[in-house]
Amino acid sequence: MDETPGVEDLTQESAADVATLAKGGALQMVGRVSSRILGFAFIAVAVRILGTSRYGLFREVTQVLLIAAALAPGGFQFAAVRFIARARALHRPGAVRGSATVAVWGGATVSTLVFIGLLILAQPIADHFASGATKQTDLAHLLRLGALFVPLYSMTLVLLYCTQGYRTLVPTTTVNDVGLPAARFALGTIAILVGLEVAGLVVALDVSAALALLGALWFYRKLLTEEEKVATPEREVGPIVRFALLLGASNLFSTQSLGLGIILLGIYSTDRNVGLFAIALALQAAGGVFLQSLVGIWAPVVTKVYEEGDIARLQSLYQAITRWIVTLAFPVYAALMVLPGFFGRLLAGHNGADAAPLIVVLALGNIFYAGTGPSGHILNMTGRPRVTLINSITAVILYIILGAILVPRYGAIAMAGVDAGITAAINLTVVLEGRILVGVHPFGKSFLKPLGATVVFALFLLLWRTVLGTGLAVEGAGLVVGVIIYLGILAKLGMDPEERYVFGRIKQRIPFLARRGRGR
């Protein structure tokens, strides 16, 4: 019998799943936080040296490359997770090897075609951006310079997603969340310090992606078992290709993958507005890191539990993981809404202060993004990628239409409003679809605990700022006190069985805490 505190409230299967989610989520959270810190540091250096407009140009280039990179794997990275996880659950080593083979060759084929297409279409793409012929010529050159990033990064993703089918996030965290951002930061910083400007930053992307691909390949080969290495591949080509293409299209038509705000502002507005929007968007990642940290391990767990037919257990895990995300993300978005100028100045100096209104509006939309948990994976990993595709296409169409109407007249603030509104609408829709199609939803009674604590936290920050005024030192001190109050409220409200179980396992692994527990 497991004597871990809290385990008496969980079944053996649920306890194992909670442990997997907690371990994998915590590991990737370390990586994601490291990635965000490096990303913020990179923005701080780039904006201060290049200025808002030149940084805006760089973000236009990288956004086009990221759109191409979202298309390039062809969805085979998602198929790799589902089919490898399923094959391992069914103890079919041949299917494990065959699924990986189909995913890698499929991703390589699509990414090569996208790479060639980007080289050919660089100038036509650049011609659609505002600011004149000189900028458009520069943009086309930069796109061709960075085109190699697309297949390199795409194949890195396919291999890393293959490793996620083993229900481990060590490779993804090491390569994608730490190694790639660290290499990009180091190489990019050197490039702009020696005067290579935007072109140097783009080349740094290519070199970083090449290094990441080598790391992903090493990890994948290391994870293969001896049985899988010698097994005859069982290639489910048809089902894998169909699943991949549906989810690949869904991912491509995701407003987050497309970065439509950057693209539409680049077409209808100025480089400076692109830069401001990019600064505001980057700050949202501080809250999104928690959801993104947990979905990697959540996807194979959904597949496993759903294939076992235990919908009640899936519902419980869904609500637990959503509660964890909300507990960590809600205070971040609340702080961004109450103290936008503080965070803007902290990230980008005086350039960032002008992004304050955009920070508030985007954070409002992201409350719904975090508050609905990893809802999309409920649909995808239970075999309903068509629904996700329809949602994504609908969101993109609305985004483009509203952006084209509002941005020319109202600029970046309109783009932020469109982004927030569609984010809220699409995430609430996905929750409803999960309830109808799968029979689960993310909202348990304990959801109210972090929600209530966040409201108190936000009111405290507002009162602090009103009474004591603004300034980095004053607002920073208020933020520290507010976080202490937030944690105190959560402690007073108590932990749920899943949290008690996770905390109990942590205590068992930390000698000081374990001795305190036995002493009582």
Salt bridges, closest charged atoms under 4 A:
ASP9 OD2 - ARG500 NH2 2.34
ASP17 OD1 - LYS304 NZ 3.50
ASP17 OD2 - ARG313 NE 2.65
GLU60 OE1 - LYS135 NZ 2.76
ASP177 OD1 - ARG32 NE 3.62
GLU197 OE1 - ARG54 NH2 2.82
GLU226 OE2 - LYS229 NZ 3.52
GLU228 OE2 - ARG88 NH1 2.97
GLU234 OE1 - ARG92 NH2 2.91
GLU236 OE1 - ARG86 NH2 3.00
ASP271 OD1 - LYS135 NZ 2.82
GLU307 OE2 - ARG82 NH2 3.64
GLU308 OE2 - LYS304 NZ 3.39
GLU308 OE1 - ARG313 NH2 3.01
ASP310 OD2 - ARG313 NH1 3.35
ASP354 OD2 - ARG272 NH2 2.60
GLU475 OE1 - ARG345 NH2 3.07
ASP496 OD2 - ARG323 NE 3.01
ASP496 OD1 - LYS449 NZ 3.31
GLU498 OE1 - ARG323 NH2 3.06
GLU499 OE1 - ARG323 NH2 3.08
